[in-house]
Amino acid sequence: MNKSKAMFDAWLMQGKPVVAVIVIDHKDNAIPLANALKAGGVRMVEITLRTPAALDSINALADQFPDIIVGAGTVVTPEQVDQVAKAGGRFIVSPGFSAKIAERAEQYGVAYLPGVATATEIMTALESGYEFLKFYPAAQIGGVNMLKALSGPFPQVIFCPTGGISEQDYSDYLDLDNVRCIGGSWFAANHLIREKNWDAVTTLAARLS
Ligand SMILES: O=C(O)C(=O)C[C@H](O)[C@H](O)COP(=O)(O)O
């Protein structure tokens, strides 16, 4: 068993059971965004490596927000783990599971949240010692009913469902015994960041239970 689950557990105890999934176009938006999320009680921020501004944004938050836990999403190669660790990211999230990424993350002491969508993928992640898993893309692969079904054969697995979750249904996920947190983008949507609508980010984040 690796330390990732314990690390995420400790971080999630510091704030709401949510991970803000961010697509950021300009690093200058990282600081006001983090302030807005913090004001709304969100502490875990996953900046997806989908834009060139992602690594600089991770670096800025790691430097200036000791009480924000910043990590990277969309990590699909071990080389990206090197970049994230160098930028000061404390966790990485993948859409799927990769033993090579897991190994690299363990070398750096960076927590890893791998994605799974099927029973076989869950078994592969378990074989590498990962019991806290991203359930992705949650809405599209069966949502709450699928998570209930998976609790039978995998009682030890705890999930962070992500993908297609909204303000209307996030609490249905959080009500499940095998869900620790949810990942979502609606409260820090790319258009809100582009419009610099920080008040909206704080208002939407503050509404999360
Ligand atoms: O590419 C990755 O590794 C990701 O992190 C994917 C994100 O988790 C989802 O794109 C978030 O989905 P929405 O909440 O529907 O916006």
The ligand as a Tripos MOL2 file, in Angstrom:
@<TRIPOS>MOLECULE
LIG
   16    15     1     0     0
SMALL
NO_CHARGES

@<TRIPOS>ATOM
      1 O1         -8.2390   15.1050  -18.1180 O.co2     1 LIG1
      2 C1         -8.2350   14.8300  -16.9220 C.2       1 LIG1
      3 O2         -7.4150   14.1060  -16.3600 O.co2     1 LIG1
      4 C2         -9.2430   15.4220  -16.1130 C.2       1 LIG1
      5 O3         -8.9320   15.8570  -15.0470 O.2       1 LIG1
      6 C3        -10.5970   15.4530  -16.6400 C.3       1 LIG1
      7 C4        -11.5030   16.1950  -15.6950 C.3       1 LIG1
      8 O4        -11.5690   15.4940  -14.5040 O.3       1 LIG1
      9 C5        -12.8260   16.3560  -16.2570 C.3       1 LIG1
     10 O5        -12.7380   16.9330  -17.5300 O.3       1 LIG1
     11 C6        -13.6950   17.2130  -15.3870 C.3       1 LIG1
     12 O6        -14.9580   17.0700  -15.8940 O.3       1 LIG1
     13 P1        -16.0960   18.1620  -15.7440 P.3       1 LIG1
     14 O7        -16.3480   18.3390  -14.2810 O.co2     1 LIG1
     15 O8        -17.2310   17.5210  -16.4650 O.co2     1 LIG1
     16 O9        -15.5700   19.3790  -16.4220 O.co2     1 LIG1
@<TRIPOS>BOND
     1     1     2 2
     2     2     3 1
     3     2     4 1
     4     4     5 2
     5     4     6 1
     6     6     7 1
     7     7     8 1
     8     7     9 1
     9     9    10 1
    10     9    11 1
    11    11    12 1
    12    12    13 1
    13    13    14 2
    14    13    15 1
    15    13    16 1
@<TRIPOS>SUBSTRUCTURE
     1 LIG1         1 GROUP 0 **** ****
